[in-house]
Amino acid sequence: MRTPTEPEPHGLLAGRTAVVTAAAGTGIGSAAARRMIREGARVVISDSHQRRLEATRAELAELFGAEVIAVPCDVTDVEQVEHLLDAAAEAFGRLDVLVNNAGLGGTAPIQDMTDQQWSRVLDVTLNGTFRCTRAAIQRFRDQGGGGVVVNNASVVGWRAQAGQAHYAAAKAGVMALTRCAAVDAAEFGVRVNAVAPSLVMHENLAKVTSDELLTELESKEAFGRSAEPWEIANVIVYLAGDYSSYLTGEVISASNQHP
């Protein structure tokens, strides 16, 4: 099936400040940052890979002529998380949106998985989302309320997949965290939602996945193809903007696989 064309922007995030974690490179984080800029947001991108982060910042600034701030951040480090959100608020006056995109995968059957493999994936993917969400809600509360958190989950949080026990557990945890954080933050007018992508094609995935496996995975998708990163970014923008003003604690599946 033919991939649709990315829609034109409509100023859905005009004047808002958004932070996107793990935004370097060509994946969902970078696509979310691009779409948010196109929708009028002032964007702060972060990543633990400083060289790629700066390259992405320069590319975004050149493409869109926008002021894009890049702040290195390892989401397993509380002090770096705090610095990231403080830097965003200092640069643009306030914080409006946090996109928790940072995550770490890997493949290992449970019988061979080491404690280190398990703990590393959980610390980046689940604990990192917790640290960033906590820090953002604190700042939303202190600046008078309002604000949005959008978490990047995954369909493997619902479905079993061989070799993915650590990643699936982490993403299922992100879904549960999303629902509970939404209840806790509601009194401050803060919304917390998540998107659960399935197969999303980008450069890094293509490098580490065989053509045969990609073909097999694509055949299971309802449309017979993988999603483009910008298609997931569109869902993130929807959750970050006013069209979802009464939506909180929800996980939207951005896919429709069949067995």
Rosetta silent file (secondary structure, phi, psi, omega in degrees, C-alpha in Angstrom):
SEQUENCE: MRTPTEPEPHGLLAGRTAVVTAAAGTGIGSAAARRMIREGARVVISDSHQRRLEATRAELAELFGAEVIAVPCDVTDVEQVEHLLDAAAEAFGRLDVLVNNAGLGGTAPIQDMTDQQWSRVLDVTLNGTFRCTRAAIQRFRDQGGGGVVVNNASVVGWRAQAGQAHYAAAKAGVMALTRCAAVDAAEFGVRVNAVAPSLVMHENLAKVTSDELLTELESKEAFGRSAEPWEIANVIVYLAGDYSSYLTGEVISASNQHP
SCORE:     score description
SCORE:     0.000 S_00000001
   1 L     0.000  140.829 -179.187    0.000    0.000    0.000 S_00000001
   2 L   -67.249  135.675  176.830    1.214    3.493   -0.851 S_00000001
   3 L   -73.096  130.918  179.633    2.479    5.549    2.078 S_00000001
   4 L   -67.957  165.603  178.672    0.364    8.691    2.515 S_00000001
   5 L   -86.682  139.687  178.476    1.838   12.171    2.306 S_00000001
   6 L   -60.642  130.248 -176.577    2.614   14.005    5.519 S_00000001
   7 L   -70.610  159.057  177.096   -0.146   16.564    6.135 S_00000001
   8 L   -71.490  150.495  179.983    0.424   20.292    6.226 S_00000001
   9 L   -74.007  158.699 -179.460    0.809   21.937    9.671 S_00000001
  10 L  -133.374   21.015  178.135   -2.007   23.893   11.331 S_00000001
  11 L    65.808   32.925 -173.559   -0.268   25.659   14.220 S_00000001
  12 L   -68.259  -20.896 -179.076   -1.526   23.109   16.742 S_00000001
  13 L  -123.721   28.548 -175.839    1.300   23.816   19.213 S_00000001
  14 L   -57.242  128.672  175.287    1.906   27.480   18.503 S_00000001
  15 L    79.810    2.486 -177.111    3.804   29.234   21.282 S_00000001
  16 L   -99.170  151.444  178.605    4.329   26.137   23.411 S_00000001
  17 E  -102.037  125.144 -177.732    7.598   24.782   24.724 S_00000001
  18 E  -125.039  137.667  174.185    8.187   21.071   24.186 S_00000001
  19 E  -109.644  132.063  178.868   10.981   18.798   25.351 S_00000001
  20 E  -124.256  119.264  178.170   11.650   15.592   23.401 S_00000001
  21 L   -86.102  156.086 -179.105   14.018   12.976   24.815 S_00000001
  22 L    50.627   52.086 -173.399   16.122   10.684   22.619 S_00000001
  23 L  -100.607    0.057  178.455   15.518   12.989   19.663 S_00000001
  24 L   -77.478  154.645  175.941   18.809   12.552   17.813 S_00000001
  25 L    92.609 -146.130 -170.327   18.954   10.509   14.633 S_00000001
  26 L  -123.230   11.840 -174.634   16.123    9.409   12.375 S_00000001
  27 L   -90.561 -155.216 -175.145   13.572    7.737   14.643 S_00000001
  28 H   -64.843  -39.820 -178.774   10.341    8.722   16.346 S_00000001
  29 H   -60.782  -46.518  177.994   11.953   11.314   18.638 S_00000001
  30 H   -63.332  -41.799  178.835   13.489   13.248   15.776 S_00000001
  31 H   -64.121  -38.574  178.177   10.234   13.032   13.806 S_00000001
  32 H   -64.274  -42.870  178.459    8.286   14.308   16.814 S_00000001
  33 H   -61.385  -43.589  179.223   10.632   17.265   17.191 S_00000001
  34 H   -61.045  -47.594 -177.257   10.280   18.091   13.487 S_00000001
  35 H   -65.918  -38.249  179.657    6.501   17.896   13.565 S_00000001
  36 H   -66.026  -38.590  175.270    6.265   19.977   16.720 S_00000001
  37 H   -62.023  -45.153  179.508    8.427   22.687   15.192 S_00000001
  38 H   -62.427  -28.415  178.805    6.208   22.666   12.100 S_00000001
  39 L   -89.786    8.685  171.222    3.189   23.026   14.383 S_00000001
  40 L    99.520    3.293 -178.318    4.687   26.128   16.002 S_00000001
  41 L   -78.364  153.882  168.376    6.323   24.753   19.142 S_00000001
  42 E   -94.113  121.486 -165.682    9.611   25.909   20.601 S_00000001
  43 E  -115.473  135.648  171.414   11.526   22.662   20.926 S_00000001
  44 E  -114.541  120.800  179.476   14.265   21.426   23.210 S_00000001
  45 E  -105.544  148.650  177.094   15.780   18.126   22.114 S_00000001
  46 E  -137.215  161.029  176.978   17.893   15.825   24.247 S_00000001
  47 E  -170.980  158.708  176.612   19.846   12.628   23.781 S_00000001
  48 L   -84.703  -12.814  178.842   22.709   10.793   25.463 S_00000001
  49 L   -97.146   98.753 -170.674   24.694   10.846   22.196 S_00000001
  50 H   -64.610  -41.034 -177.970   26.078   14.375   22.110 S_00000001
  51 H   -64.381  -47.334  178.649   27.534   14.325   18.587 S_00000001
  52 H   -65.527  -33.969  179.041   24.324   13.042   17.010 S_00000001
  53 H   -63.279  -47.049 -179.573   22.327   15.448   19.160 S_00000001
  54 H   -65.862  -38.187  177.765   24.211   18.477   17.898 S_00000001
  55 H   -63.121  -40.612  178.396   23.960   17.247   14.313 S_00000001
  56 H   -66.496  -41.092  178.661   20.189   16.894   14.699 S_00000001
  57 H   -60.533  -45.698 -179.398   19.902   20.361   16.250 S_00000001
  58 H   -63.684  -40.171  179.557   21.840   21.907   13.381 S_00000001
  59 H   -64.647  -44.178  179.300   19.736   20.068   10.814 S_00000001
  60 H   -64.156  -41.089  179.116   16.465   21.167   12.409 S_00000001
  61 H   -63.862  -39.392 -179.965   17.636   24.779   12.631 S_00000001
  62 H   -70.479  -40.849 -177.555   18.667   24.759    8.974 S_00000001
  63 H   -68.508  -41.573 -170.102   15.478   23.099    7.757 S_00000001
  64 H  -112.870   -5.797 -179.189   12.997   25.198    9.701 S_00000001
  65 L    62.416   24.126 -175.903   14.880   28.351   10.609 S_00000001
  66 L  -102.962  155.756  173.419   13.753   27.791   14.173 S_00000001
  67 L   -80.498  110.349 -179.630   15.607   28.210   17.427 S_00000001
  68 L  -117.165  125.821 -179.669   16.189   24.648   18.583 S_00000001
  69 E  -101.728  136.065  178.292   18.017   23.995   21.836 S_00000001
  70 E  -114.932  126.812 -179.779   19.926   20.770   22.407 S_00000001
  71 E  -127.896  112.921  177.369   20.648   19.558   25.943 S_00000001
  72 E   -59.748  138.685 -179.264   22.542   16.286   26.446 S_00000001
  73 L  -156.559  127.005  169.180   20.724   14.035   28.895 S_00000001
  74 L   -99.676  114.460 -172.424   21.057   10.474   30.124 S_00000001
  75 L   -71.519   -4.363  174.013   17.623    9.662   31.553 S_00000001
  76 L   -85.005   -4.155 -178.009   19.149    7.230   34.038 S_00000001
  77 L  -111.577  113.978 -176.285   20.742   10.222   35.817 S_00000001
  78 H   -59.855  -42.492 -177.896   18.344   12.271   37.966 S_00000001
  79 H   -63.408  -38.133  177.872   20.542   15.367   37.944 S_00000001
  80 H   -68.177  -36.752  176.443   20.717   15.375   34.142 S_00000001
  81 H   -62.753  -46.808  179.294   16.935   15.017   33.916 S_00000001
  82 H   -60.764  -42.118 -179.907   16.435   17.946   36.282 S_00000001
  83 H   -63.967  -40.709 -179.974   18.921   20.034   34.303 S_00000001
  84 H   -57.757  -50.416 -176.438   17.185   19.259   31.011 S_00000001
  85 H   -72.440  -33.933  175.140   13.784   20.514   32.141 S_00000001
  86 H   -65.163  -39.347  179.640   15.251   23.513   33.956 S_00000001
  87 H   -64.562  -38.389  178.567   17.179   24.460   30.815 S_00000001
  88 H   -64.825  -45.842 -179.521   14.005   24.310   28.728 S_00000001
  89 H   -66.214  -37.654  179.734   12.076   26.516   31.140 S_00000001
  90 H   -67.606  -39.199 -177.111   14.964   28.959   31.421 S_00000001
  91 H   -70.305  -38.738 -171.683   15.358   29.240   27.650 S_00000001
  92 H  -120.921    4.509  173.173   11.681   29.756   26.797 S_00000001
  93 L    94.112  -23.089  179.717   10.060   30.913   30.030 S_00000001
  94 L  -167.686  171.291  176.038    8.001   27.806   30.789 S_00000001
  95 L  -118.864  132.355 -178.528    7.477   24.133   30.005 S_00000001
  96 L  -118.412  -34.479 -174.243    4.315   22.943   28.249 S_00000001
  97 E  -140.103  135.913  169.608    4.959   19.486   26.794 S_00000001
  98 E  -121.067  127.463  173.946    7.259   16.585   27.598 S_00000001
  99 E  -109.478  111.373  178.411    7.660   13.719   25.152 S_00000001
 100 E   -87.560   94.622 -178.135    9.280   10.696   26.813 S_00000001
 101 L  -105.501  -14.764 -175.718   10.806    8.933   23.844 S_00000001
 102 L   -63.387  130.943  178.729   13.980    7.529   25.429 S_00000001
 103 L  -163.117  158.981 -178.912   14.063    3.749   25.438 S_00000001
 104 L  -134.832  134.136  179.672   16.433    0.858   25.027 S_00000001
 105 L  -112.379 -150.868 -175.956   15.804   -2.510   23.429 S_00000001
 106 L   141.137  164.404 -179.410   17.721   -5.683   22.716 S_00000001
 107 L  -131.726  125.477  176.096   17.007   -9.324   22.068 S_00000001
 108 L  -163.449  130.290  175.283   17.675  -12.218   24.432 S_00000001
 109 L   -64.860  147.570 -173.117   15.592  -15.233   25.415 S_00000001
 110 L   -57.032  -33.764 -177.968   14.619  -15.120   29.073 S_00000001
 111 L   -70.721  -18.462  179.999   16.670  -18.231   29.897 S_00000001
 112 L  -110.061   -6.341 -175.533   19.848  -16.535   28.652 S_00000001
 113 L   -69.846  133.126  178.973   19.099  -12.961   29.728 S_00000001
 114 L   -88.568  161.780  174.540   21.524  -11.536   32.277 S_00000001
 115 H   -58.445  -37.289 -179.146   20.613   -9.316   35.210 S_00000001
 116 H   -65.361  -43.479  177.841   22.590   -6.541   33.526 S_00000001
 117 H   -61.348  -47.222  179.302   20.598   -6.809   30.292 S_00000001
 118 H   -59.726  -51.444 -174.003   17.316   -6.794   32.193 S_00000001
 119 H   -65.954  -38.062 -178.248   18.246   -3.916   34.502 S_00000001
 120 H   -64.900  -46.132  179.366   19.687   -1.703   31.762 S_00000001
 121 H   -63.974  -42.947  179.205   16.574   -1.894   29.584 S_00000001
 122 H   -65.734  -37.318 -176.232   14.285   -1.292   32.561 S_00000001
 123 H   -68.943  -41.225  179.155   16.381    1.616   33.835 S_00000001
 124 H   -74.825  -50.640 -167.477   16.376    3.520   30.550 S_00000001
 125 H   -78.102  -44.355 -178.920   12.921    2.633   29.260 S_00000001
 126 H   -96.978  -54.683 -178.402   10.762    2.557   32.399 S_00000001
 127 H   -63.998  -36.624  177.419   12.737    4.271   35.147 S_00000001
 128 H   -62.983  -40.797  176.431   13.870    6.995   32.753 S_00000001
 129 H   -63.408  -40.407  176.133   10.256    7.693   31.813 S_00000001
 130 H   -60.765  -48.870 -177.107    9.385    7.859   35.509 S_00000001
 131 H   -59.899  -45.067 -178.239   12.205   10.297   36.293 S_00000001
 132 H   -68.766  -41.223  179.563   11.290   12.634   33.440 S_00000001
 133 H   -63.093  -46.049  178.271    7.545   12.432   34.129 S_00000001
 134 H   -57.518  -48.626 -178.340    8.026   13.205   37.810 S_00000001
 135 H   -63.371  -39.565 -179.749   10.243   16.199   37.067 S_00000001
 136 H   -66.989  -45.419 -178.814    7.839   17.560   34.442 S_00000001
 137 H   -63.300  -37.676  176.072    4.743   17.260   36.651 S_00000001
 138 H   -59.231  -42.886 -178.890    6.557   19.035   39.468 S_00000001
 139 H   -73.828  -37.252  174.517    7.326   21.936   37.140 S_00000001
 140 H   -58.684  -45.669  179.391    3.823   22.005   35.650 S_00000001
 141 H   -60.933  -47.383 -173.969    2.434   22.215   39.187 S_00000001
 142 H   -70.976  -23.119  178.655    4.844   24.935   40.280 S_00000001
 143 L   -93.414    9.732  172.635    4.167   27.137   37.244 S_00000001
 144 L   109.801    4.713  177.395    0.426   27.136   37.939 S_00000001
 145 L    99.677  173.739 -173.998   -0.862   23.950   36.372 S_00000001
 146 L    82.404  173.477 -179.552   -1.545   22.695   32.896 S_00000001
 147 L   115.293  158.840 -174.955    0.935   20.822   30.764 S_00000001
 148 E  -137.601  137.683  169.965    1.116   17.533   28.899 S_00000001
 149 E  -115.851  130.574  174.676    3.234   14.400   29.101 S_00000001
 150 E  -121.547  118.703 -179.390    3.282   12.024   26.121 S_00000001
 151 E   -99.593  144.504  175.618    5.007    8.682   26.640 S_00000001
 152 E   -96.348  107.155  177.977    6.280    6.400   23.902 S_00000001
 153 L   -98.644 -145.286  178.866    5.143    2.877   24.746 S_00000001
 154 L  -168.240  151.236  177.223    4.950   -0.092   22.372 S_00000001
 155 H   -64.622  -18.563  177.617    2.523   -2.771   21.256 S_00000001
 156 H   -71.671  -10.877  170.689    4.854   -5.328   22.832 S_00000001
 157 H   -68.364  -17.098  176.773    3.562   -4.027   26.149 S_00000001
 158 L  -106.314  -34.397 -169.743    0.381   -5.913   25.205 S_00000001
 159 L  -114.034  147.143  177.215    1.664   -8.756   23.043 S_00000001
 160 L   -75.849  140.858  175.648    4.235  -11.488   23.577 S_00000001
 161 L  -145.957  131.542 -176.874    7.333  -11.467   21.405 S_00000001
 162 L   -57.729  136.850  175.456   10.280  -13.842   21.615 S_00000001
 163 L    77.010    7.586 -173.317   13.434  -12.408   23.134 S_00000001
 164 L  -119.547   25.644 -176.372   11.703   -9.250   24.341 S_00000001
 165 H   -57.995  -44.241 -178.725   10.851   -9.982   27.989 S_00000001
 166 H   -67.361  -46.337 -178.675   12.826   -7.000   29.314 S_00000001
 167 H   -67.637  -41.613  179.271   11.580   -4.535   26.692 S_00000001
 168 H   -64.690  -41.993  178.101    7.981   -5.782   26.885 S_00000001
 169 H   -63.449  -41.234  179.235    7.988   -5.557   30.671 S_00000001
 170 H   -64.081  -44.058 -178.212    9.401   -2.036   30.502 S_00000001
 171 H   -71.937  -34.104  172.994    6.831   -0.866   27.956 S_00000001
 172 H   -63.528  -36.919  175.442    3.960   -2.486   29.867 S_00000001
 173 H   -64.229  -38.963  176.720    5.283   -0.571   32.860 S_00000001
 174 H   -60.960  -39.556  177.915    5.238    2.656   30.847 S_00000001
 175 H   -63.334  -45.881  178.996    1.560    2.022   30.092 S_00000001
 176 H   -65.533  -41.130  176.222    0.738    1.461   33.774 S_00000001
 177 H   -59.242  -41.995  179.147    2.817    4.486   34.756 S_00000001
 178 H   -57.944  -47.666 -177.800    0.890    6.569   32.217 S_00000001
 179 H   -65.471  -43.917 -177.872   -2.470    5.620   33.702 S_00000001
 180 H   -72.214  -40.982  178.625   -1.440    6.172   37.326 S_00000001
 181 H   -62.612  -35.261  178.744    0.462    9.401   36.663 S_00000001
 182 H   -61.159  -40.082  178.595   -2.593   10.750   34.857 S_00000001
 183 H   -68.651  -44.231 -179.226   -4.692   10.283   37.990 S_00000001
 184 H   -63.786  -36.164 -173.200   -2.049   11.804   40.254 S_00000001
 185 H   -90.502   -8.090 -175.305   -1.506   14.822   37.988 S_00000001
 186 H   -59.750  -34.389 -177.968   -5.142   15.565   37.181 S_00000001
 187 H   -64.735  -18.047  177.774   -5.516   17.937   40.133 S_00000001
 188 H   -98.627    5.941 -177.769   -2.931   20.186   38.496 S_00000001
 189 L    73.298   21.095 -178.999   -4.662   20.147   35.119 S_00000001
 190 L   -95.632  135.867  176.116   -1.888   17.986   33.685 S_00000001
 191 E  -106.537  140.907  178.861   -2.658   15.324   31.086 S_00000001
 192 E  -132.322  117.425  179.325   -0.563   12.146   30.684 S_00000001
 193 E  -136.707  173.766 -179.521   -1.075    9.840   27.704 S_00000001
 194 E  -142.520  156.229  171.656    0.943    7.420   25.614 S_00000001
 195 E  -114.770  140.707  179.974    1.284    6.155   22.072 S_00000001
 196 E  -118.828   90.892  179.926    2.040    2.485   21.409 S_00000001
 197 E   -73.447  161.672  172.215    3.662    2.094   17.982 S_00000001
 198 L  -105.710 -113.388 -178.328    4.151   -1.206   16.214 S_00000001
 199 L   -90.439  118.206 -178.642    6.633   -1.448   13.353 S_00000001
 200 E  -123.036  120.258 -175.908    8.171    1.933   12.486 S_00000001
 201 L   -85.640  128.713  171.549   10.725    2.110    9.717 S_00000001
 202 L  -154.958  173.259 -170.711   13.784    4.306   10.129 S_00000001
 203 H   -58.116  -44.951 -177.096   17.477    4.192    9.333 S_00000001
 204 H   -66.159  -37.992  177.706   18.663    2.646   12.593 S_00000001
 205 H   -63.754  -42.679 -178.946   16.072   -0.150   12.460 S_00000001
 206 H   -62.156  -31.674 -178.278   17.065   -0.989    8.901 S_00000001
 207 H   -70.631  -31.061 -172.441   20.705   -1.302    9.953 S_00000001
 208 H  -108.024    3.689 -177.557   20.037   -3.891   12.670 S_00000001
 209 L  -125.802  134.502 -179.357   17.198   -5.871   11.077 S_00000001
 210 L   -70.661  155.262  177.701   17.429   -8.244    8.139 S_00000001
 211 H   -61.367  -36.276 -179.291   15.339   -7.663    5.037 S_00000001
 212 H   -63.409  -44.180 -179.705   13.719  -11.054    5.572 S_00000001
 213 H   -68.057  -40.116  178.360   12.551  -10.199    9.080 S_00000001
 214 H   -61.900  -41.354  178.081   11.304   -6.778    8.023 S_00000001
 215 H   -62.084  -42.640  179.130    9.298   -8.348    5.216 S_00000001
 216 H   -63.333  -45.169 -179.095    7.786  -10.835    7.641 S_00000001
 217 H   -65.712  -40.776  179.510    6.891   -8.132   10.162 S_00000001
 218 H   -64.063  -33.487 -179.062    5.405   -5.868    7.506 S_00000001
 219 H   -65.948  -20.168  179.888    3.216   -8.709    6.252 S_00000001
 220 L   -88.509   -9.538  179.611    1.541   -8.814    9.661 S_00000001
 221 E   -79.680  145.794 -177.143    0.575   -5.139    9.573 S_00000001
 222 L   -58.804  -36.819 -179.512   -2.967   -4.302    8.545 S_00000001
 223 L   -91.460    0.644  178.350   -1.751   -1.982    5.792 S_00000001
 224 L    71.490   20.828  179.545    1.019   -4.364    4.745 S_00000001
 225 L  -151.987  164.812  173.245    3.743   -1.845    5.508 S_00000001
 226 L   -81.267  160.631  175.079    5.615   -0.283    8.402 S_00000001
 227 E   -77.844  149.827  169.405    4.705    3.132    9.746 S_00000001
 228 L   -83.737  146.111  179.880    6.758    6.165    8.858 S_00000001
 229 H   -53.068  -35.580 -178.442    8.178    8.005   11.910 S_00000001
 230 H   -68.278  -23.753  177.781    6.139   11.101   11.040 S_00000001
 231 H   -69.795  -35.545  174.019    2.940    9.069   11.275 S_00000001
 232 H   -72.767  -37.625  177.753    3.705    8.322   14.937 S_00000001
 233 H   -59.607  -35.162  178.298    4.768   11.936   15.429 S_00000001
 234 H   -62.473  -38.659  177.762    1.312   13.023   14.291 S_00000001
 235 H   -66.869  -39.513  177.881   -0.265   11.004   17.110 S_00000001
 236 H   -61.168  -43.924  178.455    2.167   12.573   19.579 S_00000001
 237 H   -62.921  -41.311  176.562    1.191   16.055   18.376 S_00000001
 238 H   -58.044  -46.117 -178.906   -2.485   15.154   18.748 S_00000001
 239 H   -69.154  -28.114 -179.438   -1.924   14.036   22.334 S_00000001
 240 H   -80.853  -20.257 -172.086    0.146   17.148   23.066 S_00000001
 241 L  -100.961 -174.536 -173.277   -2.405   19.590   21.669 S_00000001
 242 H   -75.141  -17.471  179.289   -5.860   20.908   22.451 S_00000001
 243 H   -67.418  -15.387  177.682   -7.760   18.402   20.312 S_00000001
 244 H  -112.817   32.061 -171.062   -7.145   15.849   23.075 S_00000001
 245 L   -62.593  -20.889  179.852   -7.995   18.204   25.956 S_00000001
 246 L  -110.316   17.264 -177.824  -10.252   15.676   27.722 S_00000001
 247 L  -108.054  120.531  174.663   -8.003   12.677   27.119 S_00000001
 248 L  -152.127  150.083 -178.569   -5.745   11.459   29.918 S_00000001
 249 L    73.399   18.024 -176.270   -4.450    8.124   31.135 S_00000001
 250 L  -107.030  151.932  173.809   -4.913    6.588   27.677 S_00000001
 251 E  -120.381  115.156 -178.464   -2.609    4.491   25.491 S_00000001
 252 E   -96.039  122.818  176.674   -3.290    4.855   21.771 S_00000001
 253 E   -80.990  116.601  179.642   -2.195    1.977   19.555 S_00000001
 254 E   -96.007   52.641 -179.620   -0.705    3.431   16.387 S_00000001
 255 L  -170.491  173.519  176.115   -0.964    0.153   14.518 S_00000001
 256 L  -156.937   75.157 -178.772   -3.327   -2.679   13.744 S_00000001
 257 E   -75.169  153.259  169.349   -1.509   -5.981   13.391 S_00000001
 258 L  -116.881  157.268 -175.639   -3.170   -9.227   12.506 S_00000001
 259 L   -58.034    0.000    0.000   -1.852  -12.647   13.609 S_00000001
